[in-house]
Amino acid sequence: MKCVSIAIDGPAGAGKSTLARKTARELGFLYVDTGAIYRTVALKVLRAGADPTEESQVIPLLKGLDISMDYGPDGEQQMFLEGEDVSKAIREHQISGLASKVSAIPAVRDFLLEFQRTQAREHNVVMDGRDIGTVVLPQADVKIFLTAAPESRARRRLLELEGRGQKTDFETVLRDIVQRDEQDRNRPIAPLRQAEDAVLLDTTRLNLEESLAAMLSLIK
Ligand code: C5P
């Protein structure tokens, strides 16, 4: 039987993970956070002391790279790097920028493409990222492009980081978000963009409950 897939793309801090997770729970689908997968590769690059912008240093690390995914008892996606649970480590602020750099390398994207597609072949999924509707699952049943003004995305991201006990400030988070979006939008391969058949959902003026209701009504 064909599985159903819902693709959610958008810039950093648009609320993709929170909304995609809640939507998946509501529908009884699997939630796949593809950003977490890129973050795990970034962590590997960081630990290896490689330059994330240098293909010649990153490509050799992909050979035999052992990345896997599982779901905890509460349904949270967990990431494993060489058997170690790195779900927390990949959320460090520093990893965001590194993931954006590493993800611009075509060999990294190729390496992860099949991994992501397999999830959608085997399960009904809500998958979020930057290129799900355009590259990973171009045949997705529903495509949503989630966005919000940079300032509201930075405010939300700041709250999230503070909630995890990470010290930073609004200006830094805003600058990093804008810089990361620019990198993600302007890379030659799989840039962040709205698929032609995706519906745009702007959550700037919506709270979480309103955004979730809008998302579910688009899907239904
Ligand atoms: O979604 P998250 O902020 O965790 O993603 C981290 C980085 O991974 C993004 O800035 C982007 O560069 C990259 N990414 C990507 N394609 C995806 C998901 C994430 O290039 N499908």
Residues whose N, C-alpha, C, O or C-beta is under 5 A from the ligand:
A	BS01	C5P	A12 T34 G35 A36 Y38 S96 A99 S100 S103 D128 G129 R130 D131 R180 D184
